[in-house]
Amino acid sequence: MERETRVSVFESEKPSEIQLIKSKLDAQNISSFLNDKYMSFTTTPTANTIKLMVNLQDEEKAFRIIDAFLKETDLDLPAHSQN
């Protein structure tokens, strides 16, 4: 069985932001997964970031959906970067 490669398309410390973006991806039939881990040692020990992951083949479509949503919303979400 081939292992799927997942990539991060959005990160936030606020679960509500993650759920909002996740729902946008779900509406476009993009499976997404949560990676809820403590941030690296370079940040505060209590800071907890959540990464929204998608399968590699859905990465480009996911970024287009997220970018379009961020442009049309008034939410004060931090800019994310694409690799």
mmCIF file of the N, C-alpha and C atoms, coordinates in Angstrom:
data_MODEL
# 
_entry.id   MODEL 
# 
loop_
_atom_site.group_PDB 
_atom_site.id 
_atom_site.type_symbol 
_atom_site.label_atom_id 
_atom_site.label_alt_id 
_atom_site.label_comp_id 
_atom_site.label_asym_id 
_atom_site.label_entity_id 
_atom_site.label_seq_id 
_atom_site.pdbx_PDB_ins_code 
_atom_site.Cartn_x 
_atom_site.Cartn_y 
_atom_site.Cartn_z 
_atom_site.occupancy 
_atom_site.B_iso_or_equiv 
_atom_site.pdbx_formal_charge 
_atom_site.auth_seq_id 
_atom_site.auth_comp_id 
_atom_site.auth_asym_id 
_atom_site.auth_atom_id 
_atom_site.pdbx_PDB_model_num 
ATOM 1   N N  . MET A 1 1  ? 0.843   -1.190 0.000  1.00 0.00 ? 1  MET A N  1 
ATOM 2   C CA . MET A 1 1  ? 0.000   0.000  0.000  1.00 0.00 ? 1  MET A CA 1 
ATOM 3   C C  . MET A 1 1  ? 0.887   1.252  0.000  1.00 0.00 ? 1  MET A C  1 
ATOM 4   N N  . GLU A 1 2  ? 0.594   2.146  -0.905 1.00 0.00 ? 2  GLU A N  1 
ATOM 5   C CA . GLU A 1 2  ? 1.382   3.361  -1.029 1.00 0.00 ? 2  GLU A CA 1 
ATOM 6   C C  . GLU A 1 2  ? 0.989   4.368  0.050  1.00 0.00 ? 2  GLU A C  1 
ATOM 7   N N  . ARG A 1 3  ? 1.995   4.958  0.661  1.00 0.00 ? 3  ARG A N  1 
ATOM 8   C CA . ARG A 1 3  ? 1.748   5.947  1.707  1.00 0.00 ? 3  ARG A CA 1 
ATOM 9   C C  . ARG A 1 3  ? 1.494   7.304  1.067  1.00 0.00 ? 3  ARG A C  1 
ATOM 10  N N  . GLU A 1 4  ? 0.471   7.994  1.557  1.00 0.00 ? 4  GLU A N  1 
ATOM 11  C CA . GLU A 1 4  ? 0.159   9.321  1.027  1.00 0.00 ? 4  GLU A CA 1 
ATOM 12  C C  . GLU A 1 4  ? 1.057   10.361 1.667  1.00 0.00 ? 4  GLU A C  1 
ATOM 13  N N  . THR A 1 5  ? 1.510   11.300 0.864  1.00 0.00 ? 5  THR A N  1 
ATOM 14  C CA . THR A 1 5  ? 2.311   12.396 1.370  1.00 0.00 ? 5  THR A CA 1 
ATOM 15  C C  . THR A 1 5  ? 1.392   13.570 1.658  1.00 0.00 ? 5  THR A C  1 
ATOM 16  N N  . ARG A 1 6  ? 1.480   14.069 2.883  1.00 0.00 ? 6  ARG A N  1 
ATOM 17  C CA . ARG A 1 6  ? 0.649   15.209 3.282  1.00 0.00 ? 6  ARG A CA 1 
ATOM 18  C C  . ARG A 1 6  ? 1.519   16.434 3.491  1.00 0.00 ? 6  ARG A C  1 
ATOM 19  N N  . VAL A 1 7  ? 0.965   17.578 3.129  1.00 0.00 ? 7  VAL A N  1 
ATOM 20  C CA . VAL A 1 7  ? 1.683   18.838 3.269  1.00 0.00 ? 7  VAL A CA 1 
ATOM 21  C C  . VAL A 1 7  ? 0.811   19.841 4.012  1.00 0.00 ? 7  VAL A C  1 
ATOM 22  N N  . SER A 1 8  ? 1.453   20.742 4.722  1.00 0.00 ? 8  SER A N  1 
ATOM 23  C CA . SER A 1 8  ? 0.745   21.771 5.469  1.00 0.00 ? 8  SER A CA 1 
ATOM 24  C C  . SER A 1 8  ? 0.339   22.905 4.532  1.00 0.00 ? 8  SER A C  1 
ATOM 25  N N  . VAL A 1 9  ? -0.935  23.309 4.605  1.00 0.00 ? 9  VAL A N  1 
ATOM 26  C CA . VAL A 1 9  ? -1.416  24.413 3.768  1.00 0.00 ? 9  VAL A CA 1 
ATOM 27  C C  . VAL A 1 9  ? -1.892  25.606 4.587  1.00 0.00 ? 9  VAL A C  1 
ATOM 28  N N  . PHE A 1 10 ? -2.046  25.408 5.909  1.00 0.00 ? 10 PHE A N  1 
ATOM 29  C CA . PHE A 1 10 ? -2.495  26.510 6.759  1.00 0.00 ? 10 PHE A CA 1 
ATOM 30  C C  . PHE A 1 10 ? -2.143  26.185 8.198  1.00 0.00 ? 10 PHE A C  1 
ATOM 31  N N  . GLU A 1 11 ? -1.715  27.200 8.944  1.00 0.00 ? 11 GLU A N  1 
ATOM 32  C CA . GLU A 1 11 ? -1.370  27.017 10.356 1.00 0.00 ? 11 GLU A CA 1 
ATOM 33  C C  . GLU A 1 11 ? -1.994  28.131 11.177 1.00 0.00 ? 11 GLU A C  1 
ATOM 34  N N  . SER A 1 12 ? -2.390  27.770 12.392 1.00 0.00 ? 12 SER A N  1 
ATOM 35  C CA . SER A 1 12 ? -2.951  28.772 13.302 1.00 0.00 ? 12 SER A CA 1 
ATOM 36  C C  . SER A 1 12 ? -2.905  28.226 14.723 1.00 0.00 ? 12 SER A C  1 
ATOM 37  N N  . GLU A 1 13 ? -2.913  29.127 15.674 1.00 0.00 ? 13 GLU A N  1 
ATOM 38  C CA . GLU A 1 13 ? -3.047  28.744 17.083 1.00 0.00 ? 13 GLU A CA 1 
ATOM 39  C C  . GLU A 1 13 ? -4.510  28.772 17.504 1.00 0.00 ? 13 GLU A C  1 
ATOM 40  N N  . LYS A 1 14 ? -5.385  29.224 16.600 1.00 0.00 ? 14 LYS A N  1 
ATOM 41  C CA . LYS A 1 14 ? -6.814  29.353 16.915 1.00 0.00 ? 14 LYS A CA 1 
ATOM 42  C C  . LYS A 1 14 ? -7.608  28.243 16.224 1.00 0.00 ? 14 LYS A C  1 
ATOM 43  N N  . PRO A 1 15 ? -8.154  27.323 16.999 1.00 0.00 ? 15 PRO A N  1 
ATOM 44  C CA . PRO A 1 15 ? -8.941  26.233 16.405 1.00 0.00 ? 15 PRO A CA 1 
ATOM 45  C C  . PRO A 1 15 ? -10.090 26.722 15.515 1.00 0.00 ? 15 PRO A C  1 
ATOM 46  N N  . SER A 1 16 ? -10.682 27.860 15.842 1.00 0.00 ? 16 SER A N  1 
ATOM 47  C CA . SER A 1 16 ? -11.800 28.369 15.040 1.00 0.00 ? 16 SER A CA 1 
ATOM 48  C C  . SER A 1 16 ? -11.352 28.725 13.620 1.00 0.00 ? 16 SER A C  1 
ATOM 49  N N  . GLU A 1 17 ? -10.144 29.274 13.478 1.00 0.00 ? 17 GLU A N  1 
ATOM 50  C CA . GLU A 1 17 ? -9.624  29.587 12.147 1.00 0.00 ? 17 GLU A CA 1 
ATOM 51  C C  . GLU A 1 17 ? -9.373  28.308 11.352 1.00 0.00 ? 17 GLU A C  1 
ATOM 52  N N  . ILE A 1 18 ? -8.798  27.322 12.024 1.00 0.00 ? 18 ILE A N  1 
ATOM 53  C CA . ILE A 1 18 ? -8.523  26.045 11.365 1.00 0.00 ? 18 ILE A CA 1 
ATOM 54  C C  . ILE A 1 18 ? -9.826  25.409 10.883 1.00 0.00 ? 18 ILE A C  1 
ATOM 55  N N  . GLN A 1 19 ? -10.848 25.403 11.740 1.00 0.00 ? 19 GLN A N  1 
ATOM 56  C CA . GLN A 1 19 ? -12.128 24.795 11.367 1.00 0.00 ? 19 GLN A CA 1 
ATOM 57  C C  . GLN A 1 19 ? -12.772 25.524 10.191 1.00 0.00 ? 19 GLN A C  1 
ATOM 58  N N  . LEU A 1 20 ? -12.644 26.840 10.162 1.00 0.00 ? 20 LEU A N  1 
ATOM 59  C CA . LEU A 1 20 ? -13.206 27.619 9.069  1.00 0.00 ? 20 LEU A CA 1 
ATOM 60  C C  . LEU A 1 20 ? -12.549 27.255 7.740  1.00 0.00 ? 20 LEU A C  1 
ATOM 61  N N  . ILE A 1 21 ? -11.230 27.202 7.732  1.00 0.00 ? 21 ILE A N  1 
ATOM 62  C CA . ILE A 1 21 ? -10.504 26.844 6.512  1.00 0.00 ? 21 ILE A CA 1 
ATOM 63  C C  . ILE A 1 21 ? -10.777 25.390 6.139  1.00 0.00 ? 21 ILE A C  1 
ATOM 64  N N  . LYS A 1 22 ? -10.812 24.517 7.138  1.00 0.00 ? 22 LYS A N  1 
ATOM 65  C CA . LYS A 1 22 ? -11.091 23.099 6.889  1.00 0.00 ? 22 LYS A CA 1 
ATOM 66  C C  . LYS A 1 22 ? -12.458 22.934 6.218  1.00 0.00 ? 22 LYS A C  1 
ATOM 67  N N  . SER A 1 23 ? -13.442 23.691 6.666  1.00 0.00 ? 23 SER A N  1 
ATOM 68  C CA . SER A 1 23 ? -14.781 23.586 6.074  1.00 0.00 ? 23 SER A CA 1 
ATOM 69  C C  . SER A 1 23 ? -14.779 24.049 4.618  1.00 0.00 ? 23 SER A C  1 
ATOM 70  N N  . LYS A 1 24 ? -13.972 25.054 4.301  1.00 0.00 ? 24 LYS A N  1 
ATOM 71  C CA . LYS A 1 24 ? -13.860 25.522 2.910  1.00 0.00 ? 24 LYS A CA 1 
ATOM 72  C C  . LYS A 1 24 ? -13.262 24.435 2.028  1.00 0.00 ? 24 LYS A C  1 
ATOM 73  N N  . LEU A 1 25 ? -12.246 23.741 2.538  1.00 0.00 ? 25 LEU A N  1 
ATOM 74  C CA . LEU A 1 25 ? -11.625 22.660 1.770  1.00 0.00 ? 25 LEU A CA 1 
ATOM 75  C C  . LEU A 1 25 ? -12.585 21.483 1.631  1.00 0.00 ? 25 LEU A C  1 
ATOM 76  N N  . ASP A 1 26 ? -13.266 21.135 2.719  1.00 0.00 ? 26 ASP A N  1 
ATOM 77  C CA . ASP A 1 26 ? -14.228 20.033 2.683  1.00 0.00 ? 26 ASP A CA 1 
ATOM 78  C C  . ASP A 1 26 ? -15.320 20.301 1.641  1.00 0.00 ? 26 ASP A C  1 
ATOM 79  N N  . ALA A 1 27 ? -15.754 21.543 1.542  1.00 0.00 ? 27 ALA A N  1 
ATOM 80  C CA . ALA A 1 27 ? -16.805 21.906 0.593  1.00 0.00 ? 27 ALA A CA 1 
ATOM 81  C C  . ALA A 1 27 ? -16.362 21.696 -0.855 1.00 0.00 ? 27 ALA A C  1 
ATOM 82  N N  . GLN A 1 28 ? -15.054 21.686 -1.076 1.00 0.00 ? 28 GLN A N  1 
ATOM 83  C CA . GLN A 1 28 ? -14.503 21.466 -2.416 1.00 0.00 ? 28 GLN A CA 1 
ATOM 84  C C  . GLN A 1 28 ? -13.966 20.037 -2.574 1.00 0.00 ? 28 GLN A C  1 
ATOM 85  N N  . ASN A 1 29 ? -14.397 19.152 -1.684 1.00 0.00 ? 29 ASN A N  1 
ATOM 86  C CA . ASN A 1 29 ? -14.006 17.737 -1.717 1.00 0.00 ? 29 ASN A CA 1 
ATOM 87  C C  . ASN A 1 29 ? -12.505 17.516 -1.588 1.00 0.00 ? 29 ASN A C  1 
ATOM 88  N N  . ILE A 1 30 ? -11.857 18.349 -0.775 1.00 0.00 ? 30 ILE A N  1 
ATOM 89  C CA . ILE A 1 30 ? -10.436 18.152 -0.472 1.00 0.00 ? 30 ILE A CA 1 
ATOM 90  C C  . ILE A 1 30 ? -10.353 17.610 0.955  1.00 0.00 ? 30 ILE A C  1 
ATOM 91  N N  . SER A 1 31 ? -9.835  16.403 1.074  1.00 0.00 ? 31 SER A N  1 
ATOM 92  C CA . SER A 1 31 ? -9.658  15.811 2.401  1.00 0.00 ? 31 SER A CA 1 
ATOM 93  C C  . SER A 1 31 ? -8.550  16.548 3.129  1.00 0.00 ? 31 SER A C  1 
ATOM 94  N N  . SER A 1 32 ? -8.817  16.907 4.373  1.00 0.00 ? 32 SER A N  1 
ATOM 95  C CA . SER A 1 32 ? -7.799  17.597 5.159  1.00 0.00 ? 32 SER A CA 1 
ATOM 96  C C  . SER A 1 32 ? -7.659  16.909 6.509  1.00 0.00 ? 32 SER A C  1 
ATOM 97  N N  . PHE A 1 33 ? -6.509  17.108 7.100  1.00 0.00 ? 33 PHE A N  1 
ATOM 98  C CA . PHE A 1 33 ? -6.149  16.424 8.330  1.00 0.00 ? 33 PHE A CA 1 
ATOM 99  C C  . PHE A 1 33 ? -5.528  17.430 9.280  1.00 0.00 ? 33 PHE A C  1 
ATOM 100 N N  . LEU A 1 34 ? -5.774  17.269 10.558 1.00 0.00 ? 34 LEU A N  1 
ATOM 101 C CA . LEU A 1 34 ? -5.213  18.170 11.559 1.00 0.00 ? 34 LEU A CA 1 
ATOM 102 C C  . LEU A 1 34 ? -3.948  17.572 12.144 1.00 0.00 ? 34 LEU A C  1 
ATOM 103 N N  . ASN A 1 35 ? -2.943  18.402 12.281 1.00 0.00 ? 35 ASN A N  1 
ATOM 104 C CA . ASN A 1 35 ? -1.698  18.017 12.941 1.00 0.00 ? 35 ASN A CA 1 
ATOM 105 C C  . ASN A 1 35 ? -1.552  18.986 14.111 1.00 0.00 ? 35 ASN A C  1 
ATOM 106 N N  . ASP A 1 36 ? -1.922  18.526 15.284 1.00 0.00 ? 36 ASP A N  1 
ATOM 107 C CA . ASP A 1 36 ? -1.959  19.373 16.475 1.00 0.00 ? 36 ASP A CA 1 
ATOM 108 C C  . ASP A 1 36 ? -0.778  19.026 17.381 1.00 0.00 ? 36 ASP A C  1 
ATOM 109 N N  . LYS A 1 37 ? 0.317   19.732 17.191 1.00 0.00 ? 37 LYS A N  1 
ATOM 110 C CA . LYS A 1 37 ? 1.540   19.465 17.960 1.00 0.00 ? 37 LYS A CA 1 
ATOM 111 C C  . LYS A 1 37 ? 2.031   20.761 18.593 1.00 0.00 ? 37 LYS A C  1 
ATOM 112 N N  . TYR A 1 38 ? 2.773   20.603 19.670 1.00 0.00 ? 38 TYR A N  1 
ATOM 113 C CA . TYR A 1 38 ? 3.387   21.784 20.259 1.00 0.00 ? 38 TYR A CA 1 
ATOM 114 C C  . TYR A 1 38 ? 4.436   22.341 19.324 1.00 0.00 ? 38 TYR A C  1 
ATOM 115 N N  . MET A 1 39 ? 4.546   23.655 19.320 1.00 0.00 ? 39 MET A N  1 
ATOM 116 C CA . MET A 1 39 ? 5.512   24.308 18.460 1.00 0.00 ? 39 MET A CA 1 
ATOM 117 C C  . MET A 1 39 ? 6.935   23.972 18.900 1.00 0.00 ? 39 MET A C  1 
ATOM 118 N N  . SER A 1 40 ? 7.873   24.290 18.066 1.00 0.00 ? 40 SER A N  1 
ATOM 119 C CA . SER A 1 40 ? 9.270   23.960 18.340 1.00 0.00 ? 40 SER A CA 1 
ATOM 120 C C  . SER A 1 40 ? 9.807   24.713 19.551 1.00 0.00 ? 40 SER A C  1 
ATOM 121 N N  . PHE A 1 41 ? 10.960  24.304 19.997 1.00 0.00 ? 41 PHE A N  1 
ATOM 122 C CA . PHE A 1 41 ? 11.570  24.893 21.189 1.00 0.00 ? 41 PHE A CA 1 
ATOM 123 C C  . PHE A 1 41 ? 11.911  26.371 21.020 1.00 0.00 ? 41 PHE A C  1 
ATOM 124 N N  . THR A 1 42 ? 11.873  26.892 19.810 1.00 0.00 ? 42 THR A N  1 
ATOM 125 C CA . THR A 1 42 ? 12.207  28.299 19.577 1.00 0.00 ? 42 THR A CA 1 
ATOM 126 C C  . THR A 1 42 ? 11.053  29.231 19.938 1.00 0.00 ? 42 THR A C  1 
ATOM 127 N N  . THR A 1 43 ? 9.903   28.650 20.285 1.00 0.00 ? 43 THR A N  1 
ATOM 128 C CA . THR A 1 43 ? 8.752   29.478 20.662 1.00 0.00 ? 43 THR A CA 1 
ATOM 129 C C  . THR A 1 43 ? 8.424   29.236 22.128 1.00 0.00 ? 43 THR A C  1 
ATOM 130 N N  . THR A 1 44 ? 7.436   29.918 22.609 1.00 0.00 ? 44 THR A N  1 
ATOM 131 C CA . THR A 1 44 ? 7.062   29.753 24.016 1.00 0.00 ? 44 THR A CA 1 
ATOM 132 C C  . THR A 1 44 ? 6.554   28.329 24.256 1.00 0.00 ? 44 THR A C  1 
ATOM 133 N N  . PRO A 1 45 ? 6.862   27.738 25.381 1.00 0.00 ? 45 PRO A N  1 
ATOM 134 C CA . PRO A 1 45 ? 6.481   26.352 25.643 1.00 0.00 ? 45 PRO A CA 1 
ATOM 135 C C  . PRO A 1 45 ? 4.977   26.095 25.628 1.00 0.00 ? 45 PRO A C  1 
ATOM 136 N N  . THR A 1 46 ? 4.185   27.131 25.893 1.00 0.00 ? 46 THR A N  1 
ATOM 137 C CA . THR A 1 46 ? 2.741   26.926 25.943 1.00 0.00 ? 46 THR A CA 1 
ATOM 138 C C  . THR A 1 46 ? 2.062   27.191 24.601 1.00 0.00 ? 46 THR A C  1 
ATOM 139 N N  . ALA A 1 47 ? 2.798   27.735 23.645 1.00 0.00 ? 47 ALA A N  1 
ATOM 140 C CA . ALA A 1 47 ? 2.197   28.024 22.343 1.00 0.00 ? 47 ALA A CA 1 
ATOM 141 C C  . ALA A 1 47 ? 1.902   26.719 21.620 1.00 0.00 ? 47 ALA A C  1 
ATOM 142 N N  . ASN A 1 48 ? 0.699   26.603 21.111 1.00 0.00 ? 48 ASN A N  1 
ATOM 143 C CA . ASN A 1 48 ? 0.288   25.382 20.445 1.00 0.00 ? 48 ASN A CA 1 
ATOM 144 C C  . ASN A 1 48 ? -0.242  25.741 19.067 1.00 0.00 ? 48 ASN A C  1 
ATOM 145 N N  . THR A 1 49 ? 0.417   25.255 18.041 1.00 0.00 ? 49 THR A N  1 
ATOM 146 C CA . THR A 1 49 ? -0.032  25.548 16.694 1.00 0.00 ? 49 THR A CA 1 
ATOM 147 C C  . THR A 1 49 ? -0.713  24.320 16.110 1.00 0.00 ? 49 THR A C  1 
ATOM 148 N N  . ILE A 1 50 ? -1.702  24.567 15.284 1.00 0.00 ? 50 ILE A N  1 
ATOM 149 C CA . ILE A 1 50 ? -2.405  23.501 14.592 1.00 0.00 ? 50 ILE A CA 1 
ATOM 150 C C  . ILE A 1 50 ? -2.126  23.679 13.109 1.00 0.00 ? 50 ILE A C  1 
ATOM 151 N N  . LYS A 1 51 ? -1.718  22.596 12.472 1.00 0.00 ? 51 LYS A N  1 
ATOM 152 C CA . LYS A 1 51 ? -1.475  22.622 11.033 1.00 0.00 ? 51 LYS A CA 1 
ATOM 153 C C  . LYS A 1 51 ? -2.601  21.880 10.333 1.00 0.00 ? 51 LYS A C  1 
ATOM 154 N N  . LEU A 1 52 ? -3.070  22.475 9.254  1.00 0.00 ? 52 LEU A N  1 
ATOM 155 C CA . LEU A 1 52 ? -4.054  21.822 8.411  1.00 0.00 ? 52 LEU A CA 1 
ATOM 156 C C  . LEU A 1 52 ? -3.291  21.213 7.241  1.00 0.00 ? 52 LEU A C  1 
ATOM 157 N N  . MET A 1 53 ? -3.396  19.902 7.115  1.00 0.00 ? 53 MET A N  1 
ATOM 158 C CA . MET A 1 53 ? -2.641  19.159 6.118  1.00 0.00 ? 53 MET A CA 1 
ATOM 159 C C  . MET A 1 53 ? -3.577  18.647 5.029  1.00 0.00 ? 53 MET A C  1 
ATOM 160 N N  . VAL A 1 54 ? -3.061  18.562 3.805  1.00 0.00 ? 54 VAL A N  1 
ATOM 161 C CA . VAL A 1 54 ? -3.797  17.936 2.706  1.00 0.00 ? 54 VAL A CA 1 
ATOM 162 C C  . VAL A 1 54 ? -2.851  16.983 1.991  1.00 0.00 ? 54 VAL A C  1 
ATOM 163 N N  . ASN A 1 55 ? -3.407  16.094 1.191  1.00 0.00 ? 55 ASN A N  1 
ATOM 164 C CA . ASN A 1 55 ? -2.580  15.224 0.375  1.00 0.00 ? 55 ASN A CA 1 
ATOM 165 C C  . ASN A 1 55 ? -1.848  16.064 -0.661 1.00 0.00 ? 55 ASN A C  1 
ATOM 166 N N  . LEU A 1 56 ? -0.642  15.656 -0.986 1.00 0.00 ? 56 LEU A N  1 
ATOM 167 C CA . LEU A 1 56 ? 0.223   16.425 -1.880 1.00 0.00 ? 56 LEU A CA 1 
ATOM 168 C C  . LEU A 1 56 ? -0.476  16.779 -3.193 1.00 0.00 ? 56 LEU A C  1 
ATOM 169 N N  . GLN A 1 57 ? -1.235  15.854 -3.754 1.00 0.00 ? 57 GLN A N  1 
ATOM 170 C CA . GLN A 1 57 ? -1.877  16.125 -5.043 1.00 0.00 ? 57 GLN A CA 1 
ATOM 171 C C  . GLN A 1 57 ? -2.956  17.202 -4.939 1.00 0.00 ? 57 GLN A C  1 
ATOM 172 N N  . ASP A 1 58 ? -3.428  17.504 -3.721 1.00 0.00 ? 58 ASP A N  1 
ATOM 173 C CA . ASP A 1 58 ? -4.448  18.544 -3.526 1.00 0.00 ? 58 ASP A CA 1 
ATOM 174 C C  . ASP A 1 58 ? -3.860  19.888 -3.090 1.00 0.00 ? 58 ASP A C  1 
ATOM 175 N N  . GLU A 1 59 ? -2.552  19.957 -2.944 1.00 0.00 ? 59 GLU A N  1 
ATOM 176 C CA . GLU A 1 59 ? -1.905  21.159 -2.397 1.00 0.00 ? 59 GLU A CA 1 
ATOM 177 C C  . GLU A 1 59 ? -2.229  22.414 -3.201 1.00 0.00 ? 59 GLU A C  1 
ATOM 178 N N  . GLU A 1 60 ? -2.039  22.383 -4.494 1.00 0.00 ? 60 GLU A N  1 
ATOM 179 C CA . GLU A 1 60 ? -2.241  23.581 -5.316 1.00 0.00 ? 60 GLU A CA 1 
ATOM 180 C C  . GLU A 1 60 ? -3.690  24.058 -5.261 1.00 0.00 ? 60 GLU A C  1 
ATOM 181 N N  . LYS A 1 61 ? -4.632  23.136 -5.376 1.00 0.00 ? 61 LYS A N  1 
ATOM 182 C CA . LYS A 1 61 ? -6.053  23.495 -5.305 1.00 0.00 ? 61 LYS A CA 1 
ATOM 183 C C  . LYS A 1 61 ? -6.395  24.066 -3.930 1.00 0.00 ? 61 LYS A C  1 
ATOM 184 N N  . ALA A 1 62 ? -5.841  23.463 -2.881 1.00 0.00 ? 62 ALA A N  1 
ATOM 185 C CA . ALA A 1 62 ? -6.108  23.943 -1.522 1.00 0.00 ? 62 ALA A CA 1 
ATOM 186 C C  . ALA A 1 62 ? -5.608  25.373 -1.343 1.00 0.00 ? 62 ALA A C  1 
ATOM 187 N N  . PHE A 1 63 ? -4.392  25.663 -1.830 1.00 0.00 ? 63 PHE A N  1 
ATOM 188 C CA . PHE A 1 63 ? -3.863  27.022 -1.712 1.00 0.00 ? 63 PHE A CA 1 
ATOM 189 C C  . PHE A 1 63 ? -4.732  28.021 -2.469 1.00 0.00 ? 63 PHE A C  1 
ATOM 190 N N  . ARG A 1 64 ? -5.241  27.645 -3.638 1.00 0.00 ? 64 ARG A N  1 
ATOM 191 C CA . ARG A 1 64 ? -6.113  28.562 -4.394 1.00 0.00 ? 64 ARG A CA 1 
ATOM 192 C C  . ARG A 1 64 ? -7.388  28.862 -3.604 1.00 0.00 ? 64 ARG A C  1 
ATOM 193 N N  . ILE A 1 65 ? -7.968  27.845 -2.995 1.00 0.00 ? 65 ILE A N  1 
ATOM 194 C CA . ILE A 1 65 ? -9.196  28.024 -2.208 1.00 0.00 ? 65 ILE A CA 1 
ATOM 195 C C  . ILE A 1 65 ? -8.923  28.903 -0.985 1.00 0.00 ? 65 ILE A C  1 
ATOM 196 N N  . ILE A 1 66 ? -7.830  28.618 -0.280 1.00 0.00 ? 66 ILE A N  1 
ATOM 197 C CA . ILE A 1 66 ? -7.479  29.391 0.918  1.00 0.00 ? 66 ILE A CA 1 
ATOM 198 C C  . ILE A 1 66 ? -7.174  30.838 0.554  1.00 0.00 ? 66 ILE A C  1 
ATOM 199 N N  . ASP A 1 67 ? -6.387  31.048 -0.505 1.00 0.00 ? 67 ASP A N  1 
ATOM 200 C CA . ASP A 1 67 ? -6.049  32.410 -0.930 1.00 0.00 ? 67 ASP A CA 1 
ATOM 201 C C  . ASP A 1 67 ? -7.299  33.206 -1.311 1.00 0.00 ? 67 ASP A C  1 
ATOM 202 N N  . ALA A 1 68 ? -8.207  32.573 -2.056 1.00 0.00 ? 68 ALA A N  1 
ATOM 203 C CA . ALA A 1 68 ? -9.442  33.255 -2.460 1.00 0.00 ? 68 ALA A CA 1 
ATOM 204 C C  . ALA A 1 68 ? -10.266 33.614 -1.232 1.00 0.00 ? 68 ALA A C  1 
ATOM 205 N N  . PHE A 1 69 ? -10.341 32.693 -0.266 1.00 0.00 ? 69 PHE A N  1 
ATOM 206 C CA . PHE A 1 69 ? -11.102 32.963 0.948  1.00 0.00 ? 69 PHE A CA 1 
ATOM 207 C C  . PHE A 1 69 ? -10.481 34.104 1.746  1.00 0.00 ? 69 PHE A C  1 
ATOM 208 N N  . LEU A 1 70 ? -9.168  34.096 1.899  1.00 0.00 ? 70 LEU A N  1 
ATOM 209 C CA . LEU A 1 70 ? -8.506  35.147 2.678  1.00 0.00 ? 70 LEU A CA 1 
ATOM 210 C C  . LEU A 1 70 ? -8.662  36.518 2.024  1.00 0.00 ? 70 LEU A C  1 
ATOM 211 N N  . LYS A 1 71 ? -8.744  36.557 0.704  1.00 0.00 ? 71 LYS A N  1 
ATOM 212 C CA . LYS A 1 71 ? -8.927  37.831 0.010  1.00 0.00 ? 71 LYS A CA 1 
ATOM 213 C C  . LYS A 1 71 ? -10.337 38.381 0.193  1.00 0.00 ? 71 LYS A C  1 
ATOM 214 N N  . GLU A 1 72 ? -11.316 37.496 0.379  1.00 0.00 ? 72 GLU A N  1 
ATOM 215 C CA . GLU A 1 72 ? -12.702 37.960 0.476  1.00 0.00 ? 72 GLU A CA 1 
ATOM 216 C C  . GLU A 1 72 ? -13.189 38.136 1.907  1.00 0.00 ? 72 GLU A C  1 
ATOM 217 N N  . THR A 1 73 ? -12.403 37.760 2.875  1.00 0.00 ? 73 THR A N  1 
ATOM 218 C CA . THR A 1 73 ? -12.850 37.806 4.266  1.00 0.00 ? 73 THR A CA 1 
ATOM 219 C C  . THR A 1 73 ? -12.259 39.001 4.999  1.00 0.00 ? 73 THR A C  1 
ATOM 220 N N  . ASP A 1 74 ? -12.914 39.366 6.074  1.00 0.00 ? 74 ASP A N  1 
ATOM 221 C CA . ASP A 1 74 ? -12.409 40.434 6.923  1.00 0.00 ? 74 ASP A CA 1 
ATOM 222 C C  . ASP A 1 74 ? -11.664 39.893 8.135  1.00 0.00 ? 74 ASP A C  1 
ATOM 223 N N  . LEU A 1 75 ? -11.500 38.585 8.204  1.00 0.00 ? 75 LEU A N  1 
ATOM 224 C CA . LEU A 1 75 ? -10.787 37.997 9.336  1.00 0.00 ? 75 LEU A CA 1 
ATOM 225 C C  . LEU A 1 75 ? -9.356  38.503 9.375  1.00 0.00 ? 75 LEU A C  1 
ATOM 226 N N  . ASP A 1 76 ? -8.861  38.680 10.552 1.00 0.00 ? 76 ASP A N  1 
ATOM 227 C CA . ASP A 1 76 ? -7.493  39.143 10.732 1.00 0.00 ? 76 ASP A CA 1 
ATOM 228 C C  . ASP A 1 76 ? -6.560  37.929 10.853 1.00 0.00 ? 76 ASP A C  1 
ATOM 229 N N  . LEU A 1 77 ? -6.453  37.193 9.761  1.00 0.00 ? 77 LEU A N  1 
ATOM 230 C CA . LEU A 1 77 ? -5.604  36.016 9.750  1.00 0.00 ? 77 LEU A CA 1 
ATOM 231 C C  . LEU A 1 77 ? -4.200  36.406 9.297  1.00 0.00 ? 77 LEU A C  1 
ATOM 232 N N  . PRO A 1 78 ? -3.190  35.827 9.917  1.00 0.00 ? 78 PRO A N  1 
ATOM 233 C CA . PRO A 1 78 ? -1.828  36.138 9.479  1.00 0.00 ? 78 PRO A CA 1 
ATOM 234 C C  . PRO A 1 78 ? -1.581  35.598 8.088  1.00 0.00 ? 78 PRO A C  1 
ATOM 235 N N  . ALA A 1 79 ? -0.747  36.286 7.351  1.00 0.00 ? 79 ALA A N  1 
ATOM 236 C CA . ALA A 1 79 ? -0.428  35.832 5.993  1.00 0.00 ? 79 ALA A CA 1 
ATOM 237 C C  . ALA A 1 79 ? 0.324   34.515 6.092  1.00 0.00 ? 79 ALA A C  1 
ATOM 238 N N  . HIS A 1 80 ? -0.010  33.617 5.200  1.00 0.00 ? 80 HIS A N  1 
ATOM 239 C CA . HIS A 1 80 ? 0.715   32.345 5.161  1.00 0.00 ? 80 HIS A CA 1 
ATOM 240 C C  . HIS A 1 80 ? 1.578   32.347 3.910  1.00 0.00 ? 80 HIS A C  1 
ATOM 241 N N  . SER A 1 81 ? 2.590   31.549 3.925  1.00 0.00 ? 81 SER A N  1 
ATOM 242 C CA . SER A 1 81 ? 3.498   31.537 2.779  1.00 0.00 ? 81 SER A CA 1 
ATOM 243 C C  . SER A 1 81 ? 3.414   30.192 2.072  1.00 0.00 ? 81 SER A C  1 
ATOM 244 N N  . GLN A 1 82 ? 3.560   30.259 0.776  1.00 0.00 ? 82 GLN A N  1 
ATOM 245 C CA . GLN A 1 82 ? 3.620   29.041 -0.021 1.00 0.00 ? 82 GLN A CA 1 
ATOM 246 C C  . GLN A 1 82 ? 5.071   28.735 -0.299 1.00 0.00 ? 82 GLN A C  1 
ATOM 247 N N  . ASN A 1 83 ? 5.380   27.463 -0.315 1.00 0.00 ? 83 ASN A N  1 
ATOM 248 C CA . ASN A 1 83 ? 6.778   27.066 -0.596 1.00 0.00 ? 83 ASN A CA 1 
ATOM 249 C C  . ASN A 1 83 ? 7.018   26.953 -2.060 1.00 0.00 ? 83 ASN A C  1 
# 
